Amino acid sequence: MSEELKEKLFDKKENGWISVSEEEKQNIFEFSKGYMNYLNQAKTEREFVKMARKVADENGFKDIMEFDTLKPRDKIYFVNRNKSMYLAVIGTESIEKGLHIIGSHVDSPRLDLKPNPLYEDKEMAYFNTHYYGGIKKYQWTTIPLSIHGTIVKANGEAIDICIGEDENDPIFTITDLLPHLAQDQMEKKLKNGIDGEDLNLLIGSIPYGEKGKDQVKLNILNILNQKYGITEADLTSSEIELVPAFRARSLGFDESMVAAYGQDDKVCAYTSLAAMMELENVKNTAVCILSDKEEIGSMGNTGMESHMFDFFISEILNKLGVNRPNLLDKVFCFSKMLSSDVDAGFDPIYASVSDATNAGYLGKGISLNKYTGARGKSGASDANAEYVAWVRNILEKNEIQYQIAELGRVDIGGGGTIAYIIANKGADVIDCGVPVLSMHAPYEVTSKYDVYSAYKTYKAFWNA
């Protein structure tokens, strides 16, 4: 009798793989192939947006600037400085009833080159770097790194570079001390084992011709000049990022997981983009945000704190022919949003930092975070109960497995997303993403089941 009552009353979250049919399993694996292929081609925010624009064009989306007027079922996008992007499918309902927004970010922790990066020391050439986002610095030494980015000359000519991804390319690395000489280093706290100023990329060791000062540096510049037509001064107007040269791969004997760089937050960006490409006829106007700069606070004109997203929605109102004073505010106040950012997956090896009953688990479906923040919910966007119930209803009606979690134990740490930014505009918002192991590391881990659950969740949300 008690077992029957438990079955009725307990909220059990079981491993999703248990109830998956063979057909559904094949769908999950096939979807994950597309996801991993995308990750291998889009390791930076610029690359992700470039790919997203190509995918959107192929699926009937057009730049909003090509439209004079808009009508229901029109598919539009706007690319902001090649580093963030907003897409929309115009709904049949009046836009005054609010938007259905899904927002993720396409930047990931990495190393950026400093403005004046190239130097030589003891006949070794290096690039000097400045890390971007929250990283464990020691994780970025002694691994293969590739160089991605854009160099813009003073005359406006832009040169895209990607070195280290093709198997015929050279790779680069940051060296570390051998254990035999690292006694002092290993006495330091882990966070101080590698200093930020020591994250210098080794890029060459052959001098150019005769003996003299900076001959290895000269050789590197000569190689770059011959290949790209650039000089050292051109590096000052560039955005060059160092990312792991690892390929996205299936993980485990059962191939149930994805191991890849940048899954925070490209896993949610990809699944929301894939879901939007399948929309045709929605009630509320569906909006997909692919934002930049989240890892450093969403500042800047490509981050969510800028007014560029407001501009995009204002353009929709203008081209629908309905805009008037304060309508933008009204639209936001009646909007609903899923802030599609990743969650910290429960790791049994490091169980002490999590509350096991309030953690997101790999293989148990999409993870909802009612709030993030730190300690006493500082900096959190705390979703109200009515909105949580509304989202739950969508998931349960569509038989999508979900879990509700927190980001670790109360006083351990915390984190944030873009949720608060849209919530501050008046929208209902909840964080809704994929649990990740080894978040912010050069190689992160997700469950293919959860990746597919995210895709189904985002599609169901927009079709609600």
Secondary structure, DSSP 8 states (H G I E B T S, - for coil): -HHHHHHHH------GGGG--HHHHHHHHHHHHHHHHHHHH--SHHHHHHHHHHHHHHTT-EEGGG-SS--TT-EEEEEETTTEEEEEE--SS-GGG--EEEEEE---SEEEEEEEEEEEETTEEEEEEEEESS--GGGGSSS-EEEEEEEE-TTS-EEEEEESSSTTS--BB-----GGG-HHHHHS-GGGSS-GGG-EEEEE----SSS-TTHHHHHHHHHHHHHH---GGGGGGEEEEEEE----EEESTT--EEEETTHHHHHHHHHHHHHHTT----SS-EEEEEEB-GGGTS-STTBTTSSHHHHHHHHHHHHHT---TTHHHHHHHT-EEEE---EEB--GGGGGGS-GGG-B-TTS-EEEES--EETTTBT-----HHHHHHHHHHHHHTT--EEE--SS-TTT-EE--SHHHHHTTT-EEEEEE-EEBSTTSSSEEEEHHHHHHHHHHHHHHHT-
